Amino acid sequence: MHIKSVPAFARNFRALGTARIAALSAALLATASAPSLAQTTASFPVGLQQLEYLADGNRHLALAIFYPATVRARSAARFVMPFFTGLELYKDAEPASGAAKRPLVMFSHGRGSNGLYYAWFAEFLAARGYIVAALNHYRANTYDSTIAYLANKLWQRPRDISLTISFLLHDPFWGGLIDESRIGVAGHSQGGFTALWVAGAKINPEKYLAFQRGWRNNPMVPDYLRSELPLDASPALDVDDKRIKAAFAMAPGIVQAFGMDEAGLRQLKVPAYITVGAADTQAPPAENAEFAARYGSARNCTSSEAASTTTSSSTSATRPAGMNSRRPASTRPASTAPASMRRSARRRCDFSTPA
């Protein structure tokens, strides 16, 4: 599969390469008790179904579901996305049969984007046995957005993930296809932050309030909108979903500005893969320099593992087979790193995959 598109964020991730994405997908939901269904090569055509539902009485949520399909004729209806190439998606195709229930990966898009823009990522996983649900976050997507949800009520994003998991598990059709013991979450930029958040990482309430206050006092935002921005961290303190067993965060946008610090990341109780090597569309690199230095090549950060540290000049995190072993500049040996980063460059989580 060729990963090419006009949107800049997709070009940024072409550098990951199909081998690296395959390694990530294989590790995403692998556990000792429930091995992953991921294959190293594509084995299924990919179907696409679009759904909409009403959550909490008045919140319209739309999502695209990518899944292993059975396509009996190559003349079957294709889903065409302008400006994207290399995608082969079959609209409303029959799901592939003859397998046990499949793992589900929820996908959270970046700020102001939408789920379909990440079809290249979802297709790759679906062709290897996953069901991927890429939703449009409420009032924070390409087609319907407002500053209140783009930059203030961020706790709605993990809430969207949880609501959609419940919707799919209770759906008469999709509920019969999903293995509820193998649910993971992935996301890019602000969606990467969302993936960590809903998987169990915590925010610092004072820092989150400071982030909200920054938007409330931002003179670039019209007064009538600023007056509607709440200053309340309480809804953001308990948004994790215990049904999620693994997380994958791509360039999680300005996590420290949102209030997710090292102590918050230590609250993760599930395997998590974090990459900050790709360009972040949310903020200048300086915003995440400390985070990149600590977690640039880390994965599977759990509460016990996060307490341990390694010296980057002599030790590197274990990588899945096929991954590029070159470390980003932020995790190079401390002796060559900028002085401001040397102390943090020596510390990072050990994200080795559990046996």
Sequence and secondary structure as in RCSB ss.txt:
>XXXX:A:sequence
MHIKSVPAFARNFRALGTARIAALSAALLATASAPSLAQTTASFPVGLQQLEYLADGNRHLALAIFYPATVRARS
AARFVMPFFTGLELYKDAEPASGAAKRPLVMFSHGRGSNGLYYAWFAEFLAARGYIVAALNHYRANTYDSTIAYL
ANKLWQRPRDISLTISFLLHDPFWGGLIDESRIGVAGHSQGGFTALWVAGAKINPEKYLAFQRGWRNNPMVPDYL
RSELPLDASPALDVDDKRIKAAFAMAPGIVQAFGMDEAGLRQLKVPAYITVGAADTQAPPAENAEFAARYGSARN
CTSSEAASTTTSSSTSATRPAGMNSRRPASTRPASTAPASMRRSARRRCDFSTPA
>XXXX:A:secstr
   EESSHHHHHHGGGHHHHHHHHHHHHS  SSS     SS  S EEEEEEEEEETTTEEEEEEEEEEEE S TT
S B   TTEES  EEET EE  SS  EEEEEEE  TT  GGGGHHHHHHHHTTT EEEEEE TTEETTEE HHHH
HT TTHHHHHHHHHHHHHHHSTTGGGTEEEEEEEEEEETHHHHHHHHHHT    HHHHHHHHHHHHT TTS HHH
HTT     GGGSS   TTEEEEEEES TTHHHHT  HHHHTT  S EEEE  S  SSS GGGGHHHHHHHTT B 
  HHHHT    TTT      TT      GGGS GGGS HHHHHHHT         
